[in-house]
Structure formats: C-alpha cells, structure tokens
Amino acid sequence: MTLYRQLFIFTFILFLLLCTGTWIAQLNSTRNFLTHQMASHSQDTATSLGLSLSPYMEQPDLPAVETIINAVFDSGYYRTIRLVDMKDRVLIDRTLDLHIEGIPQWFTSTIKFISPKSSAMVLGGWYQTGTIEVESHPGYAYKTLWETGANTSLWFFLMGALVITVGGMGLRLLLKPLVCIEHQANNICERQYDQQETLPRTRELRRVVEAMNRMSEKVKDMFNEQMATAERLRENAYSDPLTGLGNRRYLERQITTRLNRGDNRTKGAFLLLELKDLHNLNQQRGFQAGDIFIQKAGDALQQTTMHIANGTLARLNGGNFAIFLPDTHLEEAQAVAKTVTRNLVKLAAESLALSNNVSHTGGVSFDQQTDFTQLLSGADIVLRSAQQDGENRWRVEALTKSQRTVPQNQQEWKDILTKAITDKDIVLLYQKVVPFKKQTDTFHHEVFSRIRSESGTLLSAGMFVPLAIRFEMIALLDKIVIEQAMNRPVETLGVEKVAVNVSTASLCDEIFRNWLLKSLQKLRPTAPRLIFEFAEYSAVQNLSVIQKFGNQVHQLGHGYALDHFGQGFSNFGYLKSLRPDYIKIDRAYTDELQTQDSDSYFFIASLINAAHSLDIQVIAEGVETEIQFNLLKQLNIDGVQGFFIERPWPFNKRMHAKR
C-alpha cells in the first residue's frame, strides 16, 4: 500500500473518529438536556395536579378527581399518573405503553432514557389526603434526539465528502517531495549511497531528507567497516605486514589446496628465494634499512610474478620468499627463477644491499603427488646448492623422477590444445551447487572442462588453461565449452542454470565478447540460463570490462559471479560497484575451516556479513568433510559445493543415472 493511501486512510479514520466522538458527545448532551427537561416538566405537572385535586379530596369527590387526571393524562406527554392515599392504596392509575412511531427499534434499544418520576402532596383542608405521582413519557424526547442525530450525521457526511476531496488533493501535493526520498531509499537498498542536495521547504519533510542523508552516510560507513573488518582479519591471518604479500600460512594453505584438489595428475614448481646478508645489513645500517630492502625485494618479485596465472608469492620470514607455480613444467620454472634473480640484482644499483650479491634462488619441479613439507625441504636443498655456485645464482631441479604421463614441454601442450580445439574434443563434467537451507534443491550446476592427452588421460582445466592463455588460444576453448553448455536442454540437465568458468582474457577479446552476447540473444527457450564465473584475481584487474559485461548479461536474463574469492589481497570495496550474483569462497579457506576458533571461521563470517549487506550470495567451494559443512551451517552461508555434496559427473553418466 502506498504512503498516499496510508495517510489518506489514516486521515479519514481520524476524521471518522472525530465525527463519531462529536456525534456521541452531542447525542449525550441532548439526551441529558431532554432528561432534565422531562424531570422539570413532570415535577411541574405533579405540583399543579396536587393543588388542583386538593379541594376535591376533602369530600372526597373521586369522579371529579379522575376527570382532572384524565384531562392531563390524555395530552400524551405522560407515561404514568398515579394517585395514592395515605395508606399506599392506589386510587387512580393511568399508564401509557412505550410505543414510538417513526423511530427505529435499534435506536430506542441502544439509547436508553430514564424517565424521571416526580410526586406532590394532595391536601384535604389542612391535612394530607394522598400523593400524586407523575412520570413523563420519553417518546417526544426520543423523537427530538433522533432528529438531532440524523441532522448531525448528514452534516458530518457532507463535511466528510468535502474533506476527502480537498484532503486527497492536498495530500498529493504534499507528498510530491517524497518521490525523491523514495528514490534515495531504493538507492540505499541497491547500496548506492547518494545524498540529496535539494531540501524540501516543508520543515518535517526537510528533516526526513536530512535524516535519510545521515542514514545513507551511516550505512555507507557500516559497510566500509564490515569490509575493513573482513580485510583486517584476512591480513592478520594470511598477510605479511611488512610487504603486504601472503605469509607462510597463506602459502601453505594455497599449496595444500592445489595439491589436494583431487586430480590424479599433479604438477608444478616451487621456488625459494633468500636475500643475502640481511643480518649484516640490519647490524650496519639499522633495521629500517633492512625493512626497506625487504619491501623493495617484495615489490620486485610481485612485479615479476603478477602475470603468472594462479601463481602464489609469499614471504616466509626474514629475507626468505617463496613462489608456487602450479601446472608449470621444469623449463617454465627455470625461466621464472632466472627472471626473478636478475630483477633482484637490480636492487644493488640502488645501494639497498651491502654488495652486488643480492639473492639466490632454488626450486624444485614436481609431476606427482607431494606435500608442502617435501616441497620446502627439496627447494631448500637446491637453494643451498645455488649458493655454492656463486653470486646471484639460481637453480631448479626435478623433485622426483616419474614416468612421462603428461606433456612436459610447450610444444606438446600446444599440439594437444590445437587438436582439442580442431576436433572440439572437450569433455564437460557437472557438479551441483545446493542451497544450504534446502539441500534437496539445486542452485545450479557448475561445468568443469577436460581435454585429452595423447594417451587418452583427461587433463584438468587447471593444467591447460594457463598455457592456453599464454598461447592465446583460451578464447577458442571458452567458446567451445560455452557452446556445449548452451546445447544441453534444461529437461536433460534437471536445472535451469549452469555456471561456466570464463577467462577474463577471453572476455577482453572484443570478437569473443560480441559473439557471446549475440549467442545469448539467440539462445533457444529450452537452453539453460548461464552464469559466467570469473576468478577474483583476474576480475579485479579488469573491473570495468567485467562490470559492463555483467550488466549486459543481466539484461539478457543471465548472471555472473566471482570464483576463488579471497585468493588475492584486493580491497573488497569493489563489490559495491561490481555487484555479482554471488561470490564463491576460495577453497583454501574452506580447507582450513576446522573449528570456530580458526581465523578462516571469522574471515568467512565477516565476508558473509559484508556480502549479504550488498544482497550478494555467498557459496563455499571445496566442502569435503562433515566438520566443514556443520561449521558453515552456523555462518548463514547461502550455498555449498564440493565432494561432501557430490563429485563431478560426466554428462552422459549423469543422465544415465537419472534414468
């Protein structure tokens, strides 16, 4: 119901209450007046009859007395006239029934008149011979009261019609300034904290606008505080305060998550870097110089590794840094080690180090299952060997020997990717995402893509996507995956929405973006609605492109979201402008979620509060244990995804299982 209607109804009710109160008050006043009038009238009549009957009661002459009483009683103004002697014997009794014509029965039943009774002495000479009792008839009082009430009601009805007409027009004019207030309130709901510069002239409305402006500012501050709390929790738990990079805990979580992702084929590289003579630098130049040296080294490493897909850079302690390169073969790891070592040597030119010998780099590559401890131990051994080789040296070696089950060099990868694109041989796996409050339902299915190696082994997207981006083939791969997802009818999928991971590199390709938007416009009614997921780290670097694309797909009835949320250390404030349909918490935080006292628990709780204040849903990925599931249940999370709910299924097997 609109405010206009509420005010109109409220005003009408007030008017109705006022009229009703006035009507009742006037009715009671008239009734009291008539009651007093009847009492006075009956007393006058009793006194007059007492004097008139006295000469006839001395004989006594009852026929004459009765004649006088009848003459008075027949006037109709009296209900009862009774003559009683000194022994309380009724000598003459005249009574008229209470019957009033022209007055509704409900009126006489509701409005009660207490007919006043009056009495006077009847003398016979000097002695009292009896008492005359007179009770007025209320008929004329009821008639007068009914006419008064009817006239008053008619007057109020006419005034009410005038108030409704004039008041309605006045309310419309009065409430015009509230349109701006309504617009501002809607903007606050959309988390757009606008301020009204033009204030209404009406004092009360001006106060409302001023209050709305203050509230908008307060809500904005509350949101910023929530974001700051979430970021502060993350920084305290996973960030190095000196360099702003991830700390050892963050690195270990990221590596453990990648190594335990469930793929049978795991490969990558781990590099360990150590700054030279940091202890002596602190002793000779002071700790401030040492901190500046560490900060500059961290900046140089970050500039070098920022374009490496899914790479993780962290400071372990002191002058020790580490770089984790998932899905990277030995040759690529050696190239990265060579580059970072050379870039750190440039710090010597700025006189930040004590000598030209700035750092050493050692690393290991792996192509089978391992863990963080083995990587750290193996890289440390190689680092010591690099230090023995001389100044500013680097070395990367294989951690273990294994059979050649996956491609080892770039040319092999390029051939496999070219064949997959040419043959459109990409296998899609589906995994459902369920709402937490009703797990029998399904939010959507997420699509995972796989390509085949020469031996027929399915290779995960995490292994080939970084190379596809490097070879500028990612847009072609994303196009094939999206086309396959579009061609799966809703009836066979069992859900209306399907989430597809899309590289921001593809989205930045204007040809790919135009093709995708045109394809969505021509999509068949039987096709599913698509949700395009972008990795948070790359999405933050292309905010304007993602935001524009998100608005376009929303207009077409589709959606977009952020994946691996929290993996980077970006400021959460961008969510106010980006406004994805949901964010998916990086599984590194889910893996660490073991107790309510864990930092991940508080970080996820703060993140959920901040996201919900923007009407953004939050989904946890990588939920694999009942402990994680129960802890997330306490955090009011919107959805969950992981092996605890369901493992990814090939489309044909899913459909066969349904049948």
C-alpha positions in Angstrom: 0.0 0.0 0.0 1.3 3.4 -0.9 2.1 6.1 1.6 -0.5 8.3 0.0 -3.2 5.7 0.6 -2.0 5.1 4.2 -2.1 8.8 5.0 -5.4 9.2 3.3 -6.9 6.2 5.2 -5.3 7.4 8.4 -6.7 10.9 7.9 -10.1 9.5 7.1 -10.0 7.4 10.2 -9.1 10.4 12.3 -11.9 12.4 10.8 -14.3 9.5 11.3 -13.2 9.2 15.0 -13.6 12.9 15.4 -17.1 12.9 13.9 -18.1 9.9 15.9 -16.9 11.4 19.1 -18.6 14.7 18.3 -21.8 12.9 17.4 -21.8 10.8 20.6 -21.0 13.9 22.7 -23.8 15.9 21.1 -26.2 13.0 21.5 -25.3 12.6 25.2 -25.6 16.4 25.7 -29.1 16.4 24.0 -30.2 13.4 26.0 -29.2 15.0 29.3 -30.9 18.2 28.4 -34.1 16.3 27.5 -33.9 14.3 30.7 -33.7 17.4 32.8 -36.5 18.9 30.8 -38.7 15.9 31.4 -37.9 15.9 35.1 -38.8 19.6 35.3 -42.0 19.0 33.3 -43.1 16.1 35.4 -42.5 17.9 38.7 -44.4 21.0 37.5 -47.3 18.7 36.5 -47.3 16.9 39.8 -47.3 20.1 41.8 -50.1 21.6 39.6 -52.2 18.4 40.0 -51.6 18.3 43.7 -53.1 21.8 44.1 -55.9 21.2 41.6 -57.1 18.0 43.3 -56.9 19.2 46.9 -60.5 20.8 47.0 -62.0 17.5 45.6 -60.1 15.3 48.0 -61.6 16.9 51.1 -65.2 15.5 50.4 -63.7 13.3 48.7 -65.1 13.5 45.2 -63.3 10.8 43.3 -65.2 11.2 39.9 -64.1 14.9 39.8 -60.5 13.9 40.7 -60.5 11.2 38.0 -61.8 13.7 35.4 -59.0 16.1 36.1 -56.3 13.4 36.0 -57.7 12.1 32.7 -57.7 15.5 31.1 -54.0 15.9 31.9 -53.0 12.3 31.0 -54.8 12.4 27.6 -52.4 15.0 26.4 -49.9 12.2 25.8 -46.9 13.8 27.5 -47.0 11.4 30.4 -46.4 7.7 30.7 -47.8 7.3 34.2 -50.1 9.3 36.6 -51.0 7.7 39.8 -53.0 8.8 42.9 -52.1 7.1 46.1 -53.9 7.6 49.5 -52.2 7.8 52.9 -52.4 4.0 53.3 -50.5 3.5 50.0 -53.7 2.3 48.2 -53.8 3.3 44.5 -57.0 5.2 44.0 -56.4 6.2 40.3 -53.7 4.8 38.0 -53.2 5.8 34.4 -50.4 4.2 32.3 -49.4 4.6 28.6 -47.4 2.0 26.8 -43.9 2.9 25.4 -44.5 2.9 21.7 -42.9 5.5 19.5 -43.7 5.8 15.8 -41.1 6.8 13.2 -38.1 5.8 15.3 -36.1 2.6 14.6 -36.3 -0.1 17.2 -32.5 -0.3 17.4 -32.3 3.4 18.3 -34.7 3.1 21.2 -32.9 -0.1 22.3 -29.4 1.5 22.2 -30.3 4.9 23.6 -31.9 4.5 27.0 -33.9 7.2 28.6 -34.5 7.0 32.4 -37.9 8.7 32.6 -37.9 10.9 35.7 -40.7 10.4 38.3 -42.0 13.3 40.3 -44.5 13.5 43.2 -46.5 16.1 45.1 -48.8 16.1 48.1 -52.6 16.3 47.8 -54.3 18.1 50.7 -57.8 17.9 52.1 -58.2 21.1 54.1 -55.2 21.2 56.5 -54.4 17.5 56.2 -52.6 15.4 53.6 -55.0 13.0 52.0 -52.7 11.4 49.3 -49.8 11.7 46.9 -49.9 12.3 43.2 -47.1 10.6 41.2 -46.2 11.7 37.6 -43.7 10.1 35.1 -43.1 11.9 31.8 -43.4 9.9 28.5 -39.9 9.7 26.7 -41.5 9.4 23.2 -41.1 13.1 22.4 -37.5 13.1 23.8 -36.6 10.1 21.5 -38.1 11.9 18.5 -36.1 15.0 19.2 -33.0 13.0 19.9 -33.4 11.0 16.6 -33.9 14.2 14.6 -30.8 15.8 16.1 -28.7 12.7 15.5 -29.9 12.4 11.9 -29.2 16.1 11.1 -25.8 15.9 12.7 -24.9 12.7 10.7 -26.0 14.3 7.4 -23.8 17.3 8.2 -20.8 15.2 9.0 -21.3 13.2 5.8 -21.2 16.3 3.7 -18.2 17.6 5.6 -16.5 14.1 5.1 -17.1 14.2 1.4 -15.5 17.7 1.3 -12.5 16.6 3.4 -11.9 13.5 1.2 -11.9 15.6 -2.0 -9.9 18.6 -0.7 -7.7 16.5 1.6 -6.9 14.0 -1.2 -5.7 16.8 -3.5 -3.7 18.4 -0.7 -2.0 15.1 0.2 -0.9 14.5 -3.4 0.7 18.0 -3.5 2.2 17.5 0.0 3.7 14.1 -0.8 5.4 15.1 -4.1 8.8 15.7 -2.3 8.7 12.1 -1.1 9.4 10.8 -4.6 13.0 11.9 -4.1 13.1 10.3 -0.7 11.7 7.0 -2.2 14.4 7.2 -4.9 17.1 7.6 -2.3 15.8 4.7 -0.2 15.8 2.5 -3.2 19.4 3.6 -3.9 20.3 2.7 -0.4 18.8 -0.8 -0.9 21.0 -1.1 -4.0 23.9 0.0 -1.9 24.3 3.3 -3.7 24.7 5.9 -1.0 23.5 9.1 -2.7 23.0 12.4 -0.9 20.1 14.8 -1.7 21.4 18.2 -2.2 18.0 20.0 -2.7 15.9 20.0 0.5 12.1 20.4 0.6 10.7 23.6 2.1 8.3 21.7 4.4 10.1 21.5 7.7 9.1 18.0 8.5 10.0 16.7 5.1 13.2 18.5 5.2 14.0 16.8 8.4 13.2 13.4 6.8 15.5 14.1 3.9 18.3 15.2 6.3 17.8 12.1 8.3 17.9 10.0 5.1 21.1 11.7 4.1 22.6 10.9 7.6 21.4 7.3 7.4 22.8 6.9 3.9 26.2 8.1 5.2 26.0 5.8 8.3 25.1 2.8 6.2 28.0 3.5 3.9 30.3 3.7 6.9 28.9 0.5 8.3 29.5 -1.3 5.0 33.0 0.1 4.9 33.6 -1.1 8.5 32.4 -4.6 7.6 34.7 -4.7 4.6 37.6 -3.3 6.7 37.0 -6.0 9.3 37.0 -8.8 6.8 40.1 -7.4 5.2 41.8 -6.9 8.6 41.0 -10.5 9.6 42.5 -11.8 6.4 45.5 -9.6 6.6 46.2 -10.5 10.2 45.9 -14.2 9.5 47.4 -14.5 6.0 49.3 -11.3 5.1 52.8 -10.3 5.8 52.6 -6.8 7.4 55.9 -5.5 6.1 55.5 -6.4 2.4 51.7 -6.9 2.0 52.4 -10.3 0.5 51.0 -13.5 1.7 52.7 -15.1 4.7 53.8 -18.7 5.2 50.4 -19.7 6.5 48.7 -18.3 3.4 51.3 -20.0 1.1 50.9 -23.4 2.8 47.1 -23.2 2.5 47.3 -22.3 -1.2 49.7 -25.1 -1.9 47.8 -27.7 0.1 44.6 -26.8 -1.6 46.1 -27.1 -5.0 47.9 -30.4 -4.2 44.7 -31.9 -2.7 42.3 -30.8 -5.4 41.5 -34.4 -6.3 43.3 -34.6 -9.7 45.3 -37.8 -10.4 47.8 -35.7 -12.3 49.5 -33.1 -10.3 52.5 -31.0 -11.4 54.1 -27.6 -10.8 57.1 -25.9 -9.3 58.2 -24.3 -6.0 60.8 -21.7 -5.8 62.6 -20.5 -2.6 64.5 -17.1 -2.6 66.8 -15.8 0.0 68.2 -12.3 0.3 71.9 -12.1 1.0 73.5 -10.6 4.1 70.2 -9.3 5.6 71.5 -9.8 9.2 74.7 -7.8 8.4 72.6 -5.1 6.8 70.5 -4.7 9.9 73.6 -4.5 12.1 75.4 -1.9 9.9 72.6 0.3 8.6 69.8 -0.4 11.1 66.6 -2.3 10.9 64.8 0.4 8.9 67.3 -0.1 6.1 66.7 -3.8 6.3 62.9 -3.3 6.1 63.3 -1.1 3.1 65.4 -3.7 1.4 62.8 -6.4 2.1 60.0 -4.2 0.9 61.8 -3.3 -2.4 62.6 -7.0 -3.0 58.9 -7.9 -2.4 57.8 -5.2 -4.9 60.2 -6.5 -7.5 59.1 -10.1 -7.0 55.4 -9.0 -7.2 56.0 -7.1 -10.5 57.8 -10.2 -11.9 55.1 -12.8 -10.9 51.9 -10.8 -11.2 51.2 -12.0 -14.7 51.7 -15.7 -13.9 48.3 -17.4 -13.8 47.4 -18.9 -10.5 50.9 -18.2 -9.1 51.4 -17.6 -5.4 54.0 -15.3 -3.9 54.7 -15.1 -0.2 57.2 -14.0 2.3 58.2 -16.8 4.7 60.3 -14.9 7.2 63.3 -12.5 7.3 64.7 -12.3 3.8 63.1 -15.6 2.6 60.4 -15.5 -0.1 58.6 -18.4 -1.9 56.9 -18.7 -5.2 54.5 -21.5 -6.0 53.8 -22.2 -9.7 51.0 -24.7 -10.2 50.7 -26.6 -13.5 54.2 -25.5 -14.6 56.9 -27.7 -16.1 60.6 -27.6 -15.4 61.5 -25.3 -18.3 59.0 -22.6 -17.3 60.1 -22.8 -13.6 63.7 -22.3 -14.7 62.7 -19.3 -16.8 60.9 -17.7 -13.8 63.8 -18.4 -11.5 66.2 -16.7 -13.9 64.0 -13.7 -14.3 63.3 -13.0 -10.6 67.0 -13.4 -9.8 68.0 -10.9 -12.4 65.4 -8.4 -11.3 66.6 -8.7 -7.7 70.2 -8.0 -8.8 68.9 -4.5 -9.9 68.4 -3.6 -6.3 72.2 -3.4 -5.9 72.2 -0.4 -8.2 70.0 1.4 -5.7 72.5 0.7 -2.9 69.9 -1.1 -0.9 72.1 -4.2 -0.4 75.6 -4.4 1.1 77.1 -5.8 -2.1 76.2 -6.9 -5.6 75.4 -10.4 -4.3 71.7 -9.7 -3.6 70.0 -13.1 -3.6 69.9 -16.8 -4.6 67.0 -18.8 -5.9 66.5 -22.6 -5.6 63.5 -24.6 -6.6 62.0 -27.9 -7.5 59.5 -29.1 -10.1 57.2 -32.0 -9.5 54.9 -34.1 -11.5 53.3 -36.4 -9.0 51.6 -36.2 -5.6 53.6 -34.4 -2.9 53.1 -32.0 0.0 54.2 -28.6 1.3 56.9 -30.1 3.6 58.5 -32.0 0.8 58.5 -29.0 -1.5 60.0 -26.8 1.2 62.7 -29.3 2.1 63.6 -30.0 -1.6 63.7 -26.3 -2.5 65.9 -25.6 0.5 68.4 -28.2 -0.6 68.5 -26.8 -4.1 68.9 -23.3 -2.7 72.0 -24.3 -0.8 73.4 -25.7 -4.0 72.7 -22.5 -5.8 74.5 -20.6 -3.1 77.6 -22.8 -3.6 77.5 -21.9 -7.3 78.4 -18.2 -6.8 76.8 -14.8 -6.6 73.2 -14.2 -7.6 72.8 -17.8 -8.9 69.6 -19.8 -9.4 68.9 -23.5 -9.8 65.7 -25.5 -10.4 65.7 -29.3 -10.3 63.1 -32.1 -10.5 61.9 -33.2 -7.1 61.2 -36.8 -8.2 61.5 -39.0 -11.2 58.3 -40.2 -12.7 57.0 -41.7 -16.0 56.2 -39.3 -18.8 52.4 -39.4 -18.3 51.6 -35.7 -19.1 53.1 -33.3 -21.6 56.5 -31.9 -20.5 57.2 -29.1 -22.9 55.3 -26.2 -24.5 55.2 -27.8 -28.0 53.5 -30.9 -26.7 50.9 -28.8 -24.9 50.4 -26.6 -27.9 49.8 -29.7 -30.1 47.2 -31.1 -27.6 45.4 -27.8 -27.3 45.3 -27.4 -31.1 43.9 -30.9 -31.5 41.2 -30.3 -28.8 40.1 -27.1 -30.5 40.1 -28.5 -34.0 38.2 -31.6 -33.0 36.1 -29.8 -30.4 37.1 -32.6 -28.1 36.4 -31.1 -24.7 34.7 -33.2 -22.1 32.4 -31.5 -19.7 31.8 -32.6 -16.1 29.0 -31.3 -14.0 28.8 -30.7 -10.2 25.7 -29.3 -8.5 25.7 -26.4 -6.1 23.0 -26.7 -3.5 21.3 -24.1 -1.2 22.3 -24.6 2.4 18.8 -24.3 3.8 17.2 -26.8 1.4 19.8 -29.2 0.1 17.3 -31.2 -1.8 17.1 -28.3 -4.3 19.9 -27.2 -6.6 21.1 -23.6 -7.3 22.8 -24.6 -10.5 25.3 -27.0 -12.0 28.9 -25.9 -12.5 30.7 -27.0 -15.6 34.3 -28.3 -15.5 36.2 -28.8 -18.7 38.7 -31.6 -19.5 40.9 -32.3 -22.6 42.6 -35.5 -23.6 46.3 -36.1 -23.7 47.9 -38.3 -26.3 47.5 -41.3 -24.0 43.8 -40.6 -23.6 44.1 -39.2 -20.0 41.8 -36.4 -19.1 43.7 -33.2 -18.2 42.0 -30.7 -15.8 41.5 -27.1 -16.7 44.0 -26.0 -14.1 46.7 -27.8 -16.1 45.9 -26.4 -19.6 44.2 -23.0 -19.1 47.4 -21.2 -18.1 49.1 -22.5 -21.3 46.1 -21.7 -23.4 46.2 -18.1 -22.2 49.9 -18.0 -23.0 49.3 -19.4 -26.5 46.3 -17.0 -27.0 44.0 -20.0 -27.5 41.8 -19.5 -24.4 39.0 -17.7 -26.3 38.6 -20.6 -28.7 38.5 -23.1 -25.8 36.0 -21.0 -23.8 33.8 -20.7 -26.9 33.6 -24.5 -27.3 32.8 -25.0 -23.7 30.1 -22.4 -23.7 28.6 -23.8 -26.9 28.4 -27.3 -25.4 26.8 -25.8 -22.2 24.2 -23.9 -24.3 23.2 -27.1 -26.2 22.3 -29.1 -23.1 18.5 -28.8 -22.8 17.1 -27.9 -19.4 15.0 -31.0 -19.4 18.1 -33.3 -19.5 20.1 -31.2 -17.1 17.4 -31.1 -14.5 18.2 -27.5 -13.6 17.6 -24.1 -15.2 21.1 -22.6 -14.6 24.6 -23.7 -15.4 27.8 -21.9 -14.3 30.6 -21.8 -16.7 34.2 -20.6 -15.9 35.3 -18.0 -18.4 38.8 -16.4 -18.6 39.0 -12.6 -18.4 41.5 -12.9 -21.2 38.6 -14.2 -23.4 36.3 -11.5 -22.2 38.8 -8.8 -23.1 38.7 -10.2 -26.7 36.1 -8.0 -28.4 35.4 -10.6 -31.1 34.7 -13.3 -28.4 32.6 -10.9 -26.4 30.5 -9.9 -29.3 30.0 -13.5 -30.3 28.9 -14.4 -26.8 26.4 -11.6 -26.5 24.8 -12.4 -29.9 24.7 -16.1 -29.0 22.9 -15.3 -25.7 20.4 -13.2 -27.6 19.6 -16.1 -30.0 19.5 -18.7 -27.2 16.7 -21.2 -27.5 14.0 -21.2 -24.8 14.9 -24.8 -23.9 18.5 -23.8 -23.2 19.7 -23.2 -19.6 20.4 -19.8 -18.2 24.2 -19.3 -17.9 26.2 -17.9 -15.0 29.7 -16.8 -16.0 32.3 -17.2 -13.3 35.5 -15.2 -13.3 38.5 -15.7 -11.0 38.6 -12.8 -8.5 42.3 -12.1 -9.0 41.9 -11.5 -12.8 38.5 -9.9 -12.4 39.8 -7.2 -10.1 42.4 -6.3 -12.9 39.6 -5.9 -15.4 36.8 -4.4 -13.3 35.3 -2.1 -16.0 35.1 -4.9 -18.5 33.5 -7.3 -16.0 31.0 -4.7 -14.8 29.9 -3.8 -18.3 29.6 -7.4 -19.3 27.7 -8.2 -16.1 25.1 -5.5 -16.9 24.7 -6.8 -20.4 24.1 -10.5 -19.4 21.7 -9.4 -16.6 19.6 -7.7 -19.2 19.5 -10.9 -21.2 18.4 -12.9 -18.2 21.8 -14.5 -17.3 24.2 -13.8 -14.5 27.9 -13.6 -13.4 29.9 -14.3 -10.3 33.4 -14.3 -8.8 35.2 -17.6 -8.2 38.2 -18.3 -5.8 37.2 -15.2 -3.8 39.8 -14.3 -1.2 42.7 -15.8 -3.1 44.1 -12.3 -3.8 44.6 -9.4 -1.4 42.5 -6.8 -3.2 40.2 -4.4 -1.4 36.6 -5.7 -1.1 35.2 -2.2 -1.8 34.9 -3.0 -5.5 32.0 -5.3 -4.7 29.8 -2.2 -4.3 30.2 -1.3 -8.0 30.6 -4.8 -9.4 27.6 -6.5 -7.7 28.0 -10.1 -8.9 25.1 -12.6 -8.3 27.3 -14.5 -5.8 30.9 -14.9 -4.7 32.5 -18.3 -4.2 34.9 -18.5 -1.3 38.3 -19.9 -2.2 38.7 -23.5 -1.0 41.9 -22.6 0.8 39.7 -21.0 3.5 37.3 -23.9 3.4 40.1 -26.4 3.9 41.3 -24.6 7.0 37.8 -24.4 8.5 38.2 -27.0 11.3 37.0 -25.1 14.5 35.1 -22.0 15.4 38.3 -20.5 16.8 40.1 -20.7 13.4 40.9 -17.5 11.5 39.1 -18.9 8.5 35.9 -19.1 10.5 36.0 -15.4 11.5 37.1 -14.3 8.0 34.2 -16.2 6.3 31.7 -14.9 8.9 32.8 -11.3 8.2 32.8 -11.9 4.5 29.3 -13.3 4.6 28.0 -10.3 6.6 29.6 -7.8 4.2 28.3 -9.6 1.1 24.8 -10.0 2.5 24.7 -6.3 3.2 25.1 -5.9 -0.6 22.5 -8.6 -1.4 25.3 -10.8 -2.8 25.0 -14.5 -2.1 28.0 -16.5 -0.8 28.9 -20.0 -1.8 31.6 -22.2 -0.2 33.5 -24.4 -2.6 35.6 -27.4 -1.7 33.4 -28.6 1.1 34.6 -32.2 1.7 34.0 -33.0 5.3 31.1 -33.0 7.7 33.0 -30.8 10.1 33.3 -28.1 7.4 29.7 -28.5 6.5 28.5 -28.1 10.1 30.7 -25.0 10.7 29.4 -23.4 7.5 25.9 -24.1 8.7 26.4 -21.8 11.6 27.6 -18.9 9.4 24.4 -18.4 7.4 26.1 -19.2 4.1 23.8 -19.4 1.1 25.2 -22.4 -0.8 27.8 -25.2 -0.7 29.7 -27.2 -3.3 32.2 -30.0 -3.0 32.7 -33.7 -2.7 30.7 -33.8 0.5 27.6 -32.9 -1.6 28.5 -34.6 -4.9 31.5 -35.4 -7.1 31.7 -34.1 -10.7 29.9 -36.3 -13.2 30.2 -36.6 -17.0 27.0 -35.5 -18.6 26.2 -38.9 -20.1 26.7 -40.7 -16.8 24.6 -38.2 -15.0 21.8 -38.7 -17.5 22.1 -42.5 -17.3 21.9 -42.4 -13.5 18.8 -40.3 -13.7 17.1 -42.7 -16.0 
